[in-house]
Amino acid sequence: MNCKIHASSFDEIIEKNWPEGFKKTRQRIDIYKILYFAKEPLSAAEIFRELNNFEPKEPYAFSTVYRNLFAFEKAGIVVKSVLTTEDNAVYELKNESHKHYAVCLSCHEKFPINTCPVHEISHDLENTLPGFVITGHHLEIYGYCNQCKKARTK
């Protein structure tokens, strides 16, 4: 893999973040690396293309990517989301904090939102939904990025 991180330091990252008892295979480590360096959530097809761009000894099968993403999800390594603008699920590594995205309706680029607006209104939500226990949420903001906005006004 063509990574901008020293191999031994990446091994430390894997050791620190890998769930106990979760088998380490070459395929799983390679998929983890792709997700680790991704700037936005990726679909299984995008991960598949990225894996096979590195000319592995044996090309990856698409089913291998799906099986490993499912295993990652069960083990709590990744978060799976289905964005309204996407036909397929997208995956990203699970962190201590979660992320929300603004999604361009034209080019479908995802822009991370640095804060969680839902946390800011959580007290209001609790008052609006008495007795309801909130265990999670998913928020997407839609619009047009600067490039697509300019193209639409021409």
C-alpha positions as CSV (number, residue, x, y, z in Angstrom):
1,M,0.0,0.0,0.0
2,N,1.2,3.5,-0.7
3,C,0.7,5.1,2.7
4,K,2.2,8.3,4.0
5,I,2.8,6.8,7.4
6,H,5.8,4.7,8.6
7,A,4.9,1.0,8.6
8,S,5.8,0.5,12.3
9,S,3.7,3.4,13.4
10,F,0.8,2.1,11.4
11,D,1.3,-1.3,13.1
12,E,1.0,0.6,16.4
13,I,-2.3,2.2,15.3
14,I,-3.7,-1.2,14.3
15,E,-2.7,-2.7,17.7
16,K,-4.3,0.2,19.6
17,N,-7.5,0.2,17.6
18,W,-8.0,-3.5,16.7
19,P,-10.7,-5.3,18.8
20,E,-9.5,-8.1,21.0
21,G,-10.3,-11.5,19.4
22,F,-10.9,-10.0,16.0
23,K,-8.8,-11.9,13.5
24,K,-6.2,-9.9,11.5
25,T,-5.9,-10.8,7.9
26,R,-4.1,-9.1,5.1
27,Q,-7.4,-8.2,3.5
28,R,-8.8,-6.7,6.8
29,I,-5.6,-4.7,7.4
30,D,-5.6,-3.3,3.8
31,I,-9.3,-2.3,4.1
32,Y,-8.6,-0.7,7.5
33,K,-5.8,1.3,5.9
34,I,-8.0,2.6,3.1
35,L,-10.6,3.7,5.7
36,Y,-8.0,5.2,8.0
37,F,-6.6,7.5,5.3
38,A,-10.0,8.3,3.8
39,K,-11.1,11.9,4.1
40,E,-14.8,11.0,3.8
41,P,-17.0,7.9,4.1
42,L,-16.4,5.4,1.3
43,S,-18.7,2.9,-0.4
44,A,-17.7,-0.7,-0.8
45,A,-17.1,-0.1,-4.5
46,E,-14.8,2.8,-3.8
47,I,-12.8,0.7,-1.3
48,F,-12.7,-2.2,-3.8
49,R,-11.3,0.1,-6.5
50,E,-8.7,1.6,-4.1
51,L,-7.6,-1.9,-2.9
52,N,-7.1,-3.1,-6.5
53,N,-5.3,0.1,-7.5
54,F,-2.3,-1.0,-5.5
55,E,-1.7,-4.0,-7.7
56,P,-1.9,-6.7,-4.9
57,K,-0.4,-10.1,-5.5
58,E,-4.0,-11.4,-6.0
59,P,-6.8,-9.0,-6.9
60,Y,-9.5,-8.5,-4.3
61,A,-12.9,-9.9,-4.9
62,F,-15.8,-7.5,-4.4
63,S,-17.5,-10.1,-2.1
64,T,-14.3,-10.1,0.1
65,V,-14.7,-6.3,0.7
66,Y,-18.4,-6.7,1.6
67,R,-17.8,-9.6,4.0
68,N,-15.0,-7.8,5.7
69,L,-17.0,-4.5,6.0
70,F,-19.9,-6.5,7.5
71,A,-17.4,-8.1,10.0
72,F,-16.0,-4.6,10.8
73,E,-19.5,-3.3,11.4
74,K,-20.3,-6.2,13.8
75,A,-17.0,-5.7,15.6
76,G,-17.7,-2.0,16.0
77,I,-14.8,-0.9,13.9
78,V,-16.8,1.0,11.3
79,V,-19.9,3.0,11.1
80,K,-22.2,2.2,8.2
81,S,-24.4,5.0,6.8
82,V,-26.8,5.3,3.9
83,L,-26.8,8.9,2.8
84,T,-29.9,10.0,0.9
85,T,-27.7,11.1,-2.1
86,E,-26.0,7.7,-2.3
87,D,-27.3,4.5,-3.9
88,N,-25.1,2.4,-1.6
89,A,-24.0,2.4,2.0
90,V,-20.8,4.3,2.9
91,Y,-18.4,3.3,5.7
92,E,-15.9,5.1,7.9
93,L,-13.9,4.1,10.9
94,K,-15.7,4.6,14.2
95,N,-14.1,7.3,16.4
96,E,-14.8,8.5,19.9
97,S,-16.9,11.3,18.3
98,H,-19.3,10.9,15.4
99,K,-19.5,13.0,12.3
100,H,-22.2,14.6,10.3
101,Y,-21.9,15.8,6.7
102,A,-23.2,18.4,4.3
103,V,-23.7,16.7,1.0
104,C,-23.7,18.5,-2.4
105,L,-26.8,17.6,-4.4
106,S,-25.0,18.0,-7.6
107,C,-21.5,16.4,-7.3
108,H,-22.3,14.3,-4.1
109,E,-19.1,15.5,-2.4
110,K,-19.4,15.1,1.4
111,F,-18.2,18.0,3.7
112,P,-17.7,17.1,7.4
113,I,-19.5,19.3,9.8
114,N,-17.2,20.1,12.7
115,T,-19.9,20.3,15.4
116,C,-23.0,18.3,16.2
117,P,-26.1,20.6,16.0
118,V,-28.2,17.8,17.6
119,H,-26.1,18.0,20.9
120,E,-26.9,21.7,21.0
121,I,-30.7,21.1,21.0
122,S,-30.7,17.8,23.0
123,H,-32.3,19.4,26.0
124,D,-35.1,20.8,23.8
125,L,-35.6,17.3,22.3
126,E,-35.8,15.7,25.8
127,N,-38.6,18.2,26.7
128,T,-40.4,17.6,23.4
129,L,-40.2,13.8,23.7
130,P,-40.9,13.1,27.4
131,G,-40.0,9.5,28.4
132,F,-38.2,8.9,25.1
133,V,-34.6,7.8,25.5
134,I,-32.4,9.0,22.7
135,T,-29.7,6.5,21.9
136,G,-28.3,8.0,18.7
137,H,-29.0,10.1,15.7
138,H,-28.1,10.7,12.0
139,L,-28.1,14.1,10.4
140,E,-27.4,15.2,6.8
141,I,-27.4,18.7,5.4
142,Y,-28.1,19.1,1.7
143,G,-27.2,21.9,-0.7
144,Y,-24.7,22.9,-3.3
145,C,-21.0,23.3,-2.9
146,N,-19.3,26.5,-4.1
147,Q,-18.2,24.9,-7.4
148,C,-21.7,23.5,-8.2
149,K,-23.4,26.7,-7.0
150,K,-21.3,28.7,-9.5
151,A,-22.0,26.2,-12.3
152,R,-25.8,26.4,-11.6
153,T,-25.8,30.2,-11.9
154,K,-24.2,30.3,-15.3
